[in-house]
């Protein structure tokens, strides 16, 4: 143990001694109640588990979230998490034990105290502040220390997340009988990330161990792929960096998905409830799903999606006017708009409104070389046609700024997700008739996307 980790642990020993003076164990030990939220049970089951983390800062990134409000964060996480992790290290992560009860009161899930734990005092303190589980890192503890600390945790009915970062620690975890093992993809000696660590260590952890992949997980594609190796994921920085936390969680758990052709308020609500991030409003008069500004207003008022206006060879002034009055997040161009049009549109649109361009995919992939285009939609000819193109064309392509569209429904959305685009764009495959979405089909599609 050297470098970053050694420094943190040395400072932690000093912190523990100071805290014992300030808040002696004898002053609160009699008030400690055993935990009633079961960490081990929460991570069991067929569904991939997610431990979502409240983290203000880190040694590798500095401050990640300026407006760090643990209660607000927990009230978003509680809709998605199996358990919630709270950083309590003050010096390096700007954490605090005071965050634990705030999060515990804001969400019903088990709360994990994430800290560099080297002394039983820290576990008693964590439980006193309402933590239901604690992290024990084999990179900082010998076997005897681990046994002592995990016995204290279990005596308080707390769970233990046992962290390993290499094969030697993996063997120790198995010999020590760890129930839940976190594989840290970050090397705490130099802070580098390597997701291969999960792929290499997880298959060798033996039966009956719950495996959690930690650090460096920030896309739905990674989650889908690594879910073959791990039972769950601990995710923090990838979420904390985004202002819209709800959308950030959906992006990682489900992908960056859009439901297009919304014409009714209840359909926007159903799309949002199901797990969509974007809602598409079509302003192309020839479309059976075309809406007026008044209809669009009604749809938007029903659900807090990020709304995308769909246009085809429209007058730039008209596009900008609708983007402004409806506060659109993006405008999507579905016609033969060229670079000159896009340049003029970018000049005229508010800065925070993105420009998306739909491209028809035939036998070959069209070039994605427009300037000022934030995202591309790959579709088969006319939007809403229910037809798909040959997805094998996308193999090996960088697709992190592409949404896949065309004939997507519950029966092919998993195959579509495995193509590796940032997200999927649903339309006719979740309708009972053009422009009328079916809430059951929507729920079914998103449940299917979450089953990995």
SULGI-V474442 format. One record per helix or strand of 3 or more residues. SS is the DSSP state (2 for helix, 1 for strand). FROM is the first residue (numbers start at 1). TO is the last residue. If there is no record, write none. Layout:
ss:from:to
SS:FROM:TO
SS:FROM:TO
This chain:
ss:from:to
2:3:22
2:25:27
2:29:31
2:39:42
1:49:54
2:70:77
1:83:87
2:98:106
1:110:114
2:120:128
1:133:137
2:143:155
1:159:164
2:167:175
1:180:184
2:196:204
1:210:214
2:220:226
1:232:235
2:237:240
2:245:253
2:265:274
1:278:282
2:293:302
1:306:311
2:316:325
1:330:333
2:339:348
1:354:360
1:375:379
2:391:394
1:402:405
2:413:418
1:423:426
2:428:430
1:431:433
2:439:449
